[in-house]
Structures are given as C-alpha cells and as structure tokens.
Amino acid sequence: MNRYPIWKYLVIAITLVIAGLYTLPNFFGEAPAVQVSSLKAMAKIDAGTVSRVQEALKAAGITAEDVVLEGNSVRARLDSPDNQLKAKDAIQKALIPDAADPSYIVALNLVSRSPAWLRSVHAMPMYLGLDLRGGVHFMLQVDMQAALTKRADSLTGDLRLALREKSLRYEDLMREGTSIQMRLPDAATAEAVGRLVQDQFADLQTRSEPDGAKIKLAASIKPEAVRRVQEQALKQNITTLHNRINELGVSEPVIQQQGLDRIVVQLPGVQDTAKAKDILGRTATLEMRLVDESAEARAAELAGGLVPFSSEKFMERNGRPIILKKQVVLTGESLTDAQPGFDSQSQQPKVDLTVDAKGGRIMRDVSRENLKKRMAIVLFEKGKGEVLTAPVIQGELGNRFQISGSMTTVEANDLALLLRAGSLAAPMDIIEERTIGPSLGAENIAKGFNSVTWGFVVIVAFMALYYTLFGLISGLALAVNLLMLVAVLSMLQATLTLPGMAAMALALGMAIDSNVLINERVREELRNGVAPQAAIHAGYDRAWATILDSNITTLIAGLALLVFGSGPVRGFAVVHCIGILTSMFSAVFFSRGLVNLWYGRQKKLKTVSIGTVWRPGADAQP
C-alpha cells in the first residue's frame, strides 16, 4: 500500500544530485577580476587578446588564478583586490597605448570562484541584483517630441522627392513642428498631392484650406502612427542601451521600460558613475566621403606632408593613412537598415546598407558625377573616425550598397548590429541617478540570508516538536524545496534581489503548509480508528486535492504579478512561482517517498510518530 517503485526513488535521487550540483556554485563566492572587452567594433577579442593579457600580467609580476575567454570578453581572475587594481593598470598600459583613443574597455569585475569542473557542466551561481551587489541606477527620460520631429523631417524629405518625381508644383514646403505645410498653386494640384500622400505615405493625413488664390495643405502624422513612432523609439533606445552595456560585460544588467517614455537602467557591480554615463552615451555613426586624389593629398599619404585645407587625414584598418575630403556625402542619419551577408563573387563577408529616399538620391547623383573615383566609408566611435573601406565607384549607386573588405564573419555581424542600433532614436535625459555601495549590498545579503535561515530553523523546530518524526520528514522536505529553488534559479541564471529573498522566505512558509495539511489528514484518519498504514495512504491521497487547488490559485496570483509587474515586483514573482512548483514536488512526492521508505516496509505497523492524536471521548470520565 505504502511502497514506492524503484523508478520513483531513482527520480528523487537524480533530482537531488542535479539540484545539489547546480546549487553548489553559490557557496564558492566571488573573486576580484579584470575584464577586457571591445570598445570599437573592429577591435578583436580572441585568443590573441588572452595571450596579450597574460604577458602583461607576467611582465608586472602578477599571478592570475585564471585568464579565460568568455563570450566577447577576456576575464583575468585575481586573488585579492590589491592585485586586481595592479592588474588593471598593467593591462591598460599593454592594450591601450593611446589613452585618448582606446580600443578596449578594461573594467573591474567580480567572477565566481567555482572550480572548472562545475563550469564545464554550466553550473553557475545566481546573479545578484543591484540591491545585493551594489552598482548604479539610472532613470532615463526619452524625448518623444524629438523622435516625432525626426520622423517628420524624414517624411518631409521623402515627400519633396516624391513631388518632384511626379512633377507636381508647389510654392512652399516646410516642416512646422510635427506637420508638413505646403502651399499649392491650385485645387487640382492639391487634389493630386492628396492622392499621392494617401497612396505613398500611409502615416500622413492631409487637410487643405484656401489661402487667397492658392491652396494651403497640411500633412500631419496620424495618431496611430504617432504611437507607433513613440513605441519604436523606446524599443530602439532599449536595444541600443543593451548593445552598449553588454560590451562592458556587466553581469545581468536591468534595462526596462517604465511608463510610456522612461527607461530604468541598473548596472550591478559598477561603482564608477562617470564610466556608466560614458557607456550610455556611446554611439556609432557612418559618414561617406570622397577620397582626395590630388597630388598634394597623395604626397601627404606617402611622405607625411601637409594635408590640403579642404581635406582630413584618417587611418585605414590596416594602419595606412588616407586623405578624405571634408565634405560629407552622406551620414548615418539616412541609414534605415544594415544586414550582414556574403559577397556573391568573392564570398567574402559584407554588410548590406539601405538608405532612405533622400539618401538614395544623393548617392545616385554623387556616384554618377564621380565614376572611377574612390569613396570612403568612415565609422565614427567616441569622436574618432576609422575608414572601413574605400572602394572605387564602378557604377551608379542607389538606395542599397555594401561595405566589404578584410572583415571576418563575426566583424560583419558586429558592425551591422552596431550600425542598426548604434544611435538612439530619440535623445534621453538622466532624471534620477543613484549609487549603491558594495558594503550596503553585503549588508543586505547578510540580512536576507539570516531571514531565510532563521525562518527555516524555526519552522523545522516547530514541526519536529509538534509532529515528531513526521515533522522531521517535513523539515527534510522543506530543505529539499529550498535546495531545488536555488538550483532552478541558478540554472536559469536569474537575478536574485532583496524582493527575491523575501519571496524565498515566503516560499518556505507556503511549502510547509502542504505538509501541515498532509499531517493533519493522517491524524484525522487515525482519530477515526483507521489502521496506521491505511491512515498514511488516505492522508496523502485526500490532502493532494486541497494542496493542488491552493497552489494553483496562488500560482495564478504569482503569474499575474509576473505579467503585469515590473522591476522588483517581477523579481519577487519569479521566485514565488518557482517556489510553488518546487514545493509541490518536495512536500508531496519527496516526503511521501521518505514516509514510505520508513513505514512502508513494516507489515504490522501499530503506531506512527506524528505527535499526539486526540480521539473523541478520550478525556471523558468513567
């Protein structure tokens, strides 16, 4: 009756082993480290970078515990904070000879002390949130009006080009705020322009009115298009911030939308507010310029002579100088898309660029007038320009063209990503700034750990006193629940915050509730005179329906918090929902396995250790 088949005990054993394995990294703590990541799209992070870091540390007489390549960064793990600071200085000198033009970010960080065999099975500790680890918090306000103005400017240029192509005359066309104002010669032209806008510009709506002998036509952005522009601006800014912050290697940054026009950015582990602001303000833009092919320019390239007044000197990726004209043909403002690919002829990696209508017209005119001349594509980052490629114009260009050259596939992907989301769709202002020190984070960890520990100890002590052996089994089930909860959070690489620790303490109280229901059901059966084995069986079976109902309703509430909440509320909801699921396994499946293992093999069971069982009439006087 109360016996588990072998496969159920195997499931329990395997679950405990896996849970223990993935919980273990959280006990090793963190070690000070120096992290090297790329600041420029063309700066490589590879095995060669690892060798340069190792050589720099060796030259400085610093012994690193480990230097590894992880993702797009190199991490050197040190044994003390003093060596961490020395290592940072040594690596900066080796990798950044010119402090005014850095190609790498060398930042202080913390990494897990987990041994290599745990990392080999991807057993990693949970991330700690801002309130536990310290760091910086920003609240950013997105200028939605600027996003609408930028969209209106683009539509104005496209509309002007469309009117010229259709040979529709207009006396005046300009942007006023977020609308486009036109003065047209007659009603027929106004009607034709209205049809053109309706056919080709779905985001615009028109309104006309007489203006003396002329017709004044106003084209404004539709309300639904306004909402779409604002939503896209917010999403692009969030994507851009993700791309920039990921290059610093901040562990689990929090970048979330708050309201209709605000973004919350939390960077755990970052204490330098100025550096964080610098990262948030990073951008990458393109400029296209013609190569100066005059004799003076050639002499400046080859012999280092004076650069012509109307030109500027840049460096190509191979380190050679190149002289470009100051006049900018096209900027990244006209760029609408950038996708990596492969050249059909050379099979070399490339980046396909798409520009808007205005940019396409400029490229057609310039390329037609400068056939067989070179045009350079310059990438600007941190105010410094680098020539990606300077090909010869072989034919008339249009809205689509490509960047190709000595790029790897990874570089082409990185460059396309940086160009797509390298600039913000709308400017942002920091309206709230907060720094949390690591000492406060350590204090929060200690308080949260103590609350969970003491809550667990008191619950187990009470259950052992009140339900004796069944109480001890319930305590073991509670320990397994906590073990599984931490393991699942570690597997998911979730970020643990103070609200998450509060949810963990709450999960312990809710998990023990299931065992209380089971134990009281068993007691009820014993009071009714049922045999001990039958009482255990009936107690678990009858309590299961109640446990399932109560947990499902609580899980629904947790999912509602997860879907509709934000920030700390979502962190609480994640731990809460996972705790409910693990408690159903530990309180029912695991505890019943222990009870069956202890009592199930006894054929003539007379009593069970479940505390005092009060029977009706037990206190009646004879």
C-alpha positions in Angstrom: 0.0 0.0 0.0 2.7 2.5 1.1 5.5 1.4 -1.2 7.2 3.4 -4.0 8.5 1.6 -7.1 12.3 1.8 -7.7 11.9 4.3 -10.5 10.3 6.9 -8.2 13.3 6.6 -5.8 15.6 7.0 -8.8 13.8 10.2 -9.8 14.2 11.5 -6.3 17.9 10.6 -6.2 18.6 12.1 -9.7 16.7 15.3 -8.8 18.7 15.7 -5.5 22.0 15.1 -7.3 21.2 17.7 -10.1 19.8 20.2 -7.5 22.9 19.8 -5.4 25.2 20.2 -8.4 23.7 23.4 -9.6 23.3 24.9 -6.1 27.0 24.2 -5.2 28.5 27.2 -7.2 26.6 29.7 -5.0 28.8 28.6 -2.0 32.2 29.4 -3.6 31.7 33.2 -3.5 33.2 35.7 -5.9 36.8 36.7 -6.7 38.0 40.1 -7.9 38.7 40.1 -11.6 39.7 42.4 -14.5 37.6 42.2 -17.6 38.7 43.3 -21.1 36.0 43.9 -23.7 35.9 45.7 -27.1 35.2 49.4 -27.3 35.4 49.6 -31.1 33.5 47.4 -33.5 36.7 46.4 -35.2 38.7 45.6 -32.1 39.1 41.8 -31.8 38.6 39.8 -28.7 40.2 36.4 -29.3 42.9 34.0 -28.2 45.5 36.7 -29.1 43.9 39.1 -26.6 44.2 36.4 -23.9 47.9 36.0 -24.7 48.5 39.8 -24.5 46.7 39.9 -21.1 48.8 37.0 -19.8 52.0 38.6 -21.0 51.1 42.0 -19.4 50.4 40.3 -16.1 53.6 38.3 -16.2 55.6 41.4 -17.0 54.1 43.2 -14.0 54.8 40.3 -11.7 51.2 39.5 -11.1 50.0 35.9 -10.9 46.4 35.4 -12.1 44.4 32.5 -10.9 42.8 32.2 -14.3 42.7 34.0 -17.6 39.9 32.9 -19.9 38.0 34.0 -23.0 34.3 34.1 -22.1 32.0 35.3 -24.9 33.1 38.6 -26.2 35.4 39.4 -23.3 38.6 38.2 -21.5 38.5 37.8 -17.7 41.5 37.6 -15.5 40.7 36.3 -12.0 42.9 37.6 -9.2 43.4 36.6 -5.6 43.0 40.0 -3.9 41.6 43.5 -4.6 45.1 45.0 -4.4 46.3 42.7 -7.2 43.1 43.5 -9.1 43.9 47.2 -9.2 47.6 46.5 -10.2 46.4 44.1 -12.9 44.0 46.7 -14.3 46.8 49.3 -14.7 49.2 46.7 -16.3 46.6 45.6 -18.8 45.6 49.1 -19.7 49.2 50.0 -20.4 49.6 47.0 -22.6 46.3 47.2 -24.6 45.7 50.9 -24.7 48.9 52.8 -25.7 46.9 55.9 -26.5 44.6 56.8 -23.7 42.8 59.4 -25.9 41.9 56.7 -28.4 41.1 53.5 -26.5 40.1 50.4 -28.4 39.3 48.3 -25.4 37.4 48.7 -22.1 39.4 47.4 -19.1 37.0 47.2 -16.1 37.0 45.8 -12.6 34.6 43.0 -12.1 33.7 40.1 -9.9 33.6 36.5 -11.1 32.6 33.2 -9.4 35.3 31.1 -7.7 33.5 27.9 -8.9 36.0 25.3 -10.0 36.5 24.4 -13.6 34.7 21.1 -13.4 31.5 22.9 -12.3 31.8 25.5 -15.1 32.3 22.7 -17.6 28.7 21.5 -16.9 27.5 25.1 -17.0 26.8 25.1 -13.2 27.0 28.8 -12.4 25.8 30.9 -9.4 22.8 33.1 -9.4 23.4 36.7 -10.4 23.0 39.3 -7.6 20.8 42.3 -8.2 21.7 45.9 -7.6 20.5 45.9 -4.0 22.7 42.9 -3.1 25.8 43.6 -5.1 25.9 47.4 -5.3 26.1 49.4 -8.5 24.4 52.3 -10.2 20.8 53.1 -11.0 19.6 55.5 -13.7 16.1 56.7 -14.7 16.2 58.0 -18.3 13.5 60.2 -19.8 13.1 59.7 -23.6 12.4 62.9 -25.6 9.4 61.7 -27.6 8.9 65.1 -29.3 12.4 64.8 -30.8 11.5 61.3 -32.1 8.4 62.7 -33.8 10.3 65.7 -35.2 13.0 63.3 -36.6 10.2 61.3 -38.3 8.6 64.4 -39.6 11.9 65.6 -41.1 12.3 62.2 -42.9 8.8 62.4 -44.2 9.3 66.0 -45.4 12.4 64.9 -47.5 10.6 61.9 -48.9 7.5 63.9 -49.8 9.6 66.6 -51.5 11.3 64.0 -53.6 8.0 62.3 -54.5 6.5 65.6 -55.6 9.5 66.2 -57.9 9.3 62.7 -59.4 5.5 63.3 -60.1 6.2 66.8 -61.5 3.7 68.3 -59.0 4.5 72.0 -58.5 4.5 73.6 -55.1 5.5 77.1 -54.0 6.5 76.2 -50.4 7.1 73.0 -48.5 8.4 73.0 -44.9 8.1 71.3 -41.6 6.4 73.1 -38.8 6.5 71.1 -35.5 5.5 67.6 -36.5 3.4 68.6 -39.5 4.3 69.4 -43.1 3.0 72.7 -44.5 2.6 73.1 -48.3 1.4 76.0 -50.5 0.0 74.7 -53.8 -1.0 76.7 -56.9 -4.5 75.4 -57.4 -7.2 73.0 -56.3 -6.3 70.4 -59.0 -2.7 70.2 -57.7 -3.9 70.0 -54.2 -6.1 67.0 -55.1 -3.2 65.3 -56.9 -1.0 65.8 -53.9 -3.7 64.5 -51.6 -3.9 61.3 -53.6 -0.1 61.0 -53.7 0.1 61.2 -49.9 -2.8 58.7 -49.5 -1.1 56.2 -51.8 2.6 56.5 -50.8 2.5 57.9 -47.2 0.3 55.8 -45.0 1.5 57.6 -41.9 0.2 61.0 -43.0 -3.2 62.6 -43.1 -3.9 65.8 -45.1 -6.1 68.8 -44.5 -6.5 71.6 -47.1 -7.9 75.2 -46.9 -8.0 78.2 -49.2 -5.2 80.7 -48.9 -6.2 83.5 -51.2 -5.8 82.3 -54.8 -3.7 79.4 -53.5 -4.4 76.2 -51.6 -2.7 75.6 -48.2 -2.3 71.9 -47.5 -1.1 70.5 -44.1 0.1 66.9 -43.8 0.2 65.7 -40.2 1.2 62.3 -38.7 -1.7 60.1 -37.9 -2.4 59.4 -34.1 -1.8 55.7 -34.6 1.5 56.5 -36.4 2.5 58.8 -33.6 2.0 56.0 -31.1 4.0 53.6 -33.3 6.9 56.1 -33.7 7.0 56.5 -29.9 6.9 52.8 -29.2 9.6 52.2 -31.8 11.8 55.0 -30.4 11.5 53.5 -26.9 12.3 49.9 -28.2 15.3 51.1 -30.3 16.7 53.0 -27.3 16.4 50.0 -25.1 18.0 47.8 -27.8 20.8 50.4 -28.1 21.4 50.5 -24.4 21.6 46.7 -24.3 24.2 46.7 -27.1 26.3 49.3 -25.4 26.1 47.9 -21.8 26.8 44.3 -22.9 30.2 45.4 -24.3 31.2 46.3 -20.7 30.3 42.8 -19.5 28.1 43.9 -16.7 26.6 40.8 -15.1 22.8 40.7 -15.8 22.1 44.5 -16.3 18.5 45.5 -15.8 17.1 47.6 -18.7 13.3 48.0 -18.5 10.6 50.3 -19.8 8.8 52.2 -17.2 5.7 54.0 -18.2 5.3 55.4 -21.8 8.6 57.4 -22.1 11.0 56.2 -19.4 13.7 53.6 -19.1 15.3 52.2 -16.0 18.9 51.1 -16.2 20.5 49.2 -13.3 24.2 48.1 -13.6 25.1 45.7 -10.8 28.8 45.8 -9.8 29.5 49.2 -11.5 30.6 51.8 -9.0 32.0 54.4 -11.4 29.1 56.6 -12.3 31.1 58.6 -14.8 32.1 55.4 -16.7 28.4 54.3 -16.7 27.3 57.6 -18.2 30.0 57.3 -20.8 28.8 53.9 -21.8 25.2 55.1 -22.0 26.2 58.0 -24.2 28.2 55.8 -26.6 27.2 55.9 -30.3 28.5 54.7 -33.7 27.7 56.6 -36.9 28.7 56.3 -40.5 29.9 59.0 -42.9 30.6 58.7 -46.6 33.3 60.9 -48.1 35.1 61.1 -51.4 38.9 60.3 -51.3 41.1 63.3 -52.1 43.1 62.1 -55.1 45.0 65.3 -55.7 48.8 65.4 -55.9 49.0 67.2 -52.5 46.9 64.5 -50.9 49.0 61.7 -52.3 52.1 63.4 -51.0 50.5 63.7 -47.6 49.7 60.0 -47.6 53.1 58.7 -48.8 55.5 61.2 -47.3 53.6 62.7 -44.4 53.3 66.1 -46.0 50.8 68.8 -45.3 47.1 67.8 -45.7 45.2 70.0 -48.1 43.0 72.6 -46.3 39.7 71.1 -47.6 40.6 67.5 -46.6 41.3 65.5 -43.5 43.6 62.6 -42.6 42.2 59.3 -41.4 43.6 55.8 -40.8 42.5 52.7 -42.6 42.1 49.4 -40.8 45.5 48.2 -42.0 47.1 51.2 -40.4 47.8 53.2 -43.6 46.8 56.8 -43.8 44.2 58.1 -46.3 43.2 61.6 -47.1 39.5 62.3 -47.4 37.6 65.4 -48.4 35.9 67.3 -45.5 32.6 67.5 -47.3 30.3 64.7 -46.1 28.4 63.0 -48.9 26.0 61.0 -46.6 25.7 60.4 -42.9 24.3 57.5 -40.8 21.1 59.6 -40.3 19.9 58.3 -43.7 20.6 54.7 -42.8 17.5 52.6 -42.4 18.9 49.1 -42.3 22.2 47.2 -42.1 22.4 43.4 -42.6 25.4 41.1 -42.7 25.9 38.7 -45.7 28.4 37.3 -48.2 29.6 38.8 -51.5 28.3 36.7 -54.3 31.5 37.0 -56.3 34.3 36.9 -53.7 32.3 35.0 -51.0 33.8 37.5 -48.5 31.8 38.8 -45.6 30.0 42.1 -46.3 27.4 44.4 -44.8 24.4 45.5 -46.9 23.3 49.1 -46.2 19.9 50.5 -47.1 19.3 54.3 -47.0 16.1 56.3 -47.3 14.8 58.1 -50.4 16.8 61.2 -49.8 20.0 59.3 -49.2 19.4 57.2 -52.3 19.0 60.3 -54.5 22.3 61.8 -53.1 24.1 58.5 -53.7 22.8 58.4 -57.3 23.9 62.0 -58.1 27.3 61.7 -56.4 28.2 58.3 -57.9 27.1 59.5 -61.4 29.4 62.5 -61.2 32.4 60.6 -59.7 32.7 57.4 -61.7 36.0 55.6 -61.3 36.8 57.6 -58.2 37.1 56.3 -54.7 34.5 56.8 -51.9 35.4 56.0 -48.3 33.0 54.7 -45.6 34.1 56.0 -42.2 32.9 54.6 -38.9 32.9 57.2 -36.0 33.1 55.9 -32.5 33.8 58.1 -29.4 34.6 61.0 -31.8 37.3 59.0 -33.6 36.9 58.1 -37.3 38.2 54.9 -38.9 38.0 54.1 -42.6 36.3 50.7 -43.1 36.7 50.6 -46.8 37.4 52.9 -49.7 36.3 51.2 -52.9 36.2 52.6 -56.5 32.8 53.7 -57.7 32.1 51.3 -60.6 28.6 52.4 -61.5 25.6 54.4 -60.4 24.6 53.7 -56.8 21.1 53.8 -55.3 19.3 53.1 -52.1 21.3 49.9 -51.5 25.0 49.3 -51.4 27.5 47.3 -49.4 30.6 47.5 -47.2 33.1 44.8 -48.0 36.8 44.3 -47.3 39.1 42.5 -44.9 36.3 41.6 -42.5 35.5 38.3 -40.7 32.0 37.0 -40.4 31.9 38.0 -36.7 33.1 41.5 -37.5 30.5 41.9 -40.2 27.7 40.8 -37.8 29.0 43.1 -35.1 29.3 46.1 -37.5 25.8 45.5 -38.8 24.4 45.3 -35.3 26.3 48.4 -34.2 25.0 50.4 -37.2 21.4 49.3 -36.8 21.2 50.3 -33.2 24.3 52.4 -32.8 22.5 55.6 -32.4 19.5 56.5 -30.2 16.1 57.0 -31.9 15.5 59.9 -29.5 17.7 61.7 -27.0 17.4 60.9 -23.4 18.0 62.8 -20.2 19.0 61.3 -16.8 16.3 62.4 -14.4 17.3 60.1 -11.5 20.7 58.8 -10.5 21.5 56.6 -7.6 24.7 54.7 -6.5 24.6 51.7 -4.1 27.9 50.8 -2.5 29.1 47.2 -2.2 29.2 47.4 1.6 25.4 48.1 1.7 24.9 45.2 -0.8 26.9 42.9 1.6 24.8 44.0 4.5 21.6 43.3 2.5 22.9 39.8 1.6 23.6 39.1 5.3 20.1 40.3 6.4 18.4 38.3 3.6 20.4 35.2 4.4 19.6 35.5 8.1 15.9 35.9 7.5 15.8 32.8 5.3 18.0 30.8 7.7 16.1 31.7 10.9 12.8 31.2 9.2 13.8 27.7 8.1 15.2 26.8 11.5 12.1 28.0 13.4 9.8 26.2 11.1 11.7 22.9 11.3 11.9 23.1 15.1 8.2 23.7 15.4 7.3 20.9 13.0 9.7 18.5 14.9 8.1 19.3 18.2 4.5 19.2 17.1 4.6 16.3 14.6 7.8 14.4 15.9 9.1 12.0 13.1 6.6 13.3 10.6 7.7 16.8 11.5 11.4 15.9 10.8 10.4 14.4 7.5 8.5 17.7 6.7 11.7 19.6 7.6 13.8 17.5 5.2 11.2 18.1 2.5 11.5 21.8 3.2 15.3 21.6 2.9 14.9 19.8 -0.5 12.4 22.5 -1.6 15.0 25.3 -0.7 17.7 23.3 -2.5 15.6 22.9 -5.7 14.6 26.5 -5.6 18.2 27.8 -5.5 19.2 25.2 -8.2 16.4 26.3 -10.6 17.3 29.9 -10.1 20.9 29.1 -10.8 20.1 27.1 -13.9 18.0 30.0 -15.2 20.8 32.4 -14.3 18.1 34.5 -12.6 19.0 37.7 -10.8 18.4 37.5 -7.1 17.3 40.7 -5.4 16.0 41.6 -1.9 12.4 41.1 -3.0 13.5 37.7 -4.4 14.9 36.8 -1.0 11.7 37.9 0.6 9.8 35.6 -1.8 12.2 32.8 -0.9 11.4 33.2 2.8 7.7 33.3 1.9 8.0 30.2 -0.2 9.3 28.3 2.9 6.2 29.2 4.9 3.9 28.2 2.0 5.7 25.0 1.3 5.4 23.8 4.9 1.6 24.5 4.7 1.3 21.5 2.4 3.0 19.2 4.9 0.7 20.5 7.6 -2.3 19.6 5.5 -0.9 16.1 5.0 0.0 15.5 8.6 -3.4 16.7 9.9 -5.2 14.4 7.4 -3.2 11.5 8.7 -4.1 12.4 12.2 -7.7 12.7 11.3 -7.7 9.2 9.9 -6.0 7.9 13.0 -8.7 9.6 15.2 -11.4 7.8 13.2 -9.8 4.4 14.1 -8.2 3.7 10.7 -5.1 1.4 10.7 -1.8 3.3 10.6 -0.9 2.1 7.0 -4.3 3.0 5.7 -4.2 6.3 7.5 -0.9 7.3 5.9 -2.3 6.3 2.4 -5.6 8.1 2.9 -3.9 11.2 4.4 -1.7 11.8 1.4 -4.4 11.0 -1.2 -7.0 13.2 0.4 -4.7 16.1 1.1 -3.4 16.2 -2.5 -6.6 17.7 -4.0 -6.5 20.5 -1.4 -2.8 21.1 -1.9 -3.3 21.3 -5.7 -6.2 23.7 -5.5 -4.4 26.1 -3.1 -1.1 26.1 -5.1 -2.9 26.7 -8.4 -4.7 29.7 -7.1 -1.5 31.1 -5.6 0.4 30.4 -8.8 -2.2 32.4 -10.8 -1.6 35.3 -8.5 2.1 34.9 -9.0 1.8 34.8 -12.8 -0.3 38.0 -12.7 2.5 39.7 -10.8 5.0 38.4 -13.3 3.0 39.5 -16.4 1.8 42.9 -15.2 4.5 43.8 -12.7 7.9 45.4 -13.3 11.2 45.7 -11.6 11.3 44.3 -8.0 7.7 43.0 -8.4 8.8 40.7 -11.2 11.8 39.5 -9.2 9.5 38.6 -6.4 7.1 36.9 -8.8 9.7 34.7 -10.4 11.0 33.3 -7.1 7.4 33.0 -5.9 6.2 30.9 -8.9 9.2 28.7 -8.9 8.9 28.1 -5.2 5.3 27.0 -5.6 6.3 24.4 -8.2 9.2 23.0 -6.2 7.1 22.9 -3.0 4.6 20.6 -4.7 7.4 18.2 -5.6 9.1 18.2 -2.2 6.0 18.4 0.1 4.1 15.6 -1.7 6.4 13.4 -3.8 9.6 13.6 -1.8 8.1 13.5 1.7 5.8 10.6 0.8 8.9 8.7 -0.5 10.6 9.1 2.9 7.5 8.1 4.8 7.1 5.0 2.5 10.7 4.2 3.0 10.4 4.3 6.8 7.0 2.8 7.4 6.0 1.0 4.2 8.3 -2.0 4.9 6.6 -2.6 8.2 3.8 -5.1 7.7 2.2 -5.0 11.2 2.5 -1.3 11.9 0.9 -0.4 15.2 1.7 3.3 15.7 3.2 6.2 13.8 5.2 9.0 15.2 3.1 12.0 14.3 2.6 13.7 17.7 -0.4 13.5 20.0 -3.5 12.2 18.3 -6.6 13.3 20.2 -9.6 11.0 19.9 -13.2 11.9 20.7 -14.1 11.0 24.2 -10.5 10.4 25.3 -11.0 12.9 28.2 -14.4 11.6 29.3 -14.6 10.5 32.9 -15.6 6.8 33.6 
